[in-house]
């Protein structure tokens, strides 16, 4: 399975900084045998994020796109909106399960707007900005992620 990972953070994008969350996810995915074809930063601009998701999905170059960050309710938090712009099928159970899982640590998890959906054989999932939480969330749902990707690409 081929994946792409993007952190959505305008400040880090402008500073050309490293993303701890993307790095943690990349290591974790590679350890379980997934190939990370792209990883990087994107500005908090809905049109840019949706364009990248659309391009990667439509090209067939990856079967999984993970984003970290920009899942809250503040201005600029556009990851779930960008995903809903491009998804052909939303998968509300994934973010619902992750929010419930994250409530173990913080009641603030109820404020997260993570989303998940499918576009042209590509599963797209928004994850939190925290490297620790994003990695733990992905580990929690990895078997289901693999199953979804295998099923939509039969």
C-alpha positions in Angstrom: 0.0 0.0 0.0 1.3 3.5 -0.9 0.6 6.4 1.3 1.0 10.2 1.5 1.2 12.2 4.7 0.7 16.0 5.0 0.7 18.3 8.0 -1.5 21.3 7.5 0.1 24.2 9.2 0.6 27.6 7.5 3.3 28.7 10.0 5.4 25.5 9.6 4.8 25.6 5.8 6.2 29.2 5.5 9.1 28.3 7.8 9.8 25.1 5.9 9.8 23.4 9.2 9.7 19.6 9.9 6.5 18.0 11.0 6.9 15.8 14.1 3.5 14.2 13.4 4.3 13.4 9.7 7.7 12.0 10.7 6.2 9.8 13.4 3.5 8.5 11.0 6.0 7.9 8.2 8.2 5.8 10.5 5.2 3.8 11.8 3.8 3.1 8.4 7.1 2.0 7.0 7.7 -0.3 9.9 4.5 -2.2 9.0 5.4 -2.4 5.3 3.6 0.6 3.8 5.4 2.7 1.2 5.3 6.5 1.9 5.4 8.1 -1.5 5.0 11.7 -0.3 5.2 13.6 3.0 5.3 17.3 3.6 3.6 20.5 4.8 0.7 22.3 3.3 -0.7 25.8 4.1 -4.0 26.1 5.9 -5.8 26.9 2.7 -8.9 24.7 1.9 -8.4 25.0 -1.8 -4.8 24.0 -1.7 -5.4 21.0 0.6 -8.4 19.8 -1.5 -6.4 20.2 -4.7 -3.6 18.0 -3.3 -6.0 15.4 -2.1 -7.9 15.4 -5.5 -4.7 15.2 -7.5 -3.2 12.3 -5.5 -6.5 10.3 -5.5 -7.2 10.9 -9.1 -3.7 9.9 -10.3 -3.9 6.6 -8.4 -0.4 7.2 -7.0 -1.5 6.4 -3.4 -4.2 4.4 -1.7 -4.0 6.3 1.6 -3.7 10.0 2.4 -3.2 11.1 6.0 -3.3 14.7 7.1 -2.4 16.0 10.5 -3.5 19.2 12.0 -6.2 21.8 11.1 -9.0 19.7 12.4 -10.2 22.1 15.1 -12.8 24.9 15.0 -10.5 27.9 14.6 -10.2 30.0 11.5 -7.8 28.1 9.1 -8.7 24.7 10.4 -9.7 23.4 7.0 -8.7 19.7 6.8 -12.2 18.2 7.3 -13.7 20.8 4.9 -11.1 20.0 2.2 -11.7 16.3 2.6 -15.5 16.8 2.3 -14.9 18.8 -0.9 -13.2 15.8 -2.6 -14.7 12.7 -0.9 -17.1 10.6 -2.9 -18.0 8.6 0.2 -17.6 9.8 3.8 -16.7 7.3 6.5 -17.9 8.8 9.8 -17.2 5.8 11.9 -13.4 6.3 11.7 -13.4 9.8 13.2 -16.1 8.9 15.7 -14.0 5.9 16.9 -10.9 8.1 17.1 -12.7 10.8 19.1 -14.0 8.2 21.5 -10.5 6.7 21.8 -8.9 10.1 22.4 -11.4 10.9 25.2 -9.3 8.7 27.4 -6.8 11.5 27.6 -8.7 14.7 27.2 -12.3 15.9 27.0 -11.1 18.3 24.3 -11.4 15.4 21.9 -15.1 16.3 21.5 -14.0 19.5 19.8 -12.0 17.8 17.1 -13.5 17.8 13.6 -11.5 14.9 12.1 -13.1 13.3 9.0 -12.5 10.3 6.8 -13.6 9.5 3.3 -12.9 7.8 0.0 -12.1 9.2 -3.4 -11.3 7.0 -6.4 -9.8 4.1 -4.5 -8.0 6.3 -2.0 -8.8 6.4 1.7 -8.3 9.9 3.2 -8.1 10.4 7.0 -7.6 13.6 9.0 -5.6 13.1 12.2 -4.8 15.4 15.1 -1.7 17.7 15.0 0.0 16.0 18.0 2.7 13.5 16.8 1.9 11.2 19.8 -1.9 11.3 19.3 -1.7 11.0 15.5 0.6 7.9 15.8 -1.5 6.3 18.5 -4.7 7.0 16.5 -3.2 5.4 13.4 -2.0 2.4 15.3 -5.5 2.0 16.8 -7.2 1.9 13.4 -4.5 0.4 11.2 -6.2 -3.0 10.7 -9.4 -1.4 9.6 -7.5 1.0 7.3 -5.8 -1.9 5.6 -9.1 -3.7 5.2 -10.8 -0.6 3.7 -8.0 0.0 1.2 -7.9 -3.6 0.2 -11.7 -3.7 -0.3 -12.0 -0.5 -2.3 -9.2 -1.6 -4.6 -10.5 -5.1 -5.5 
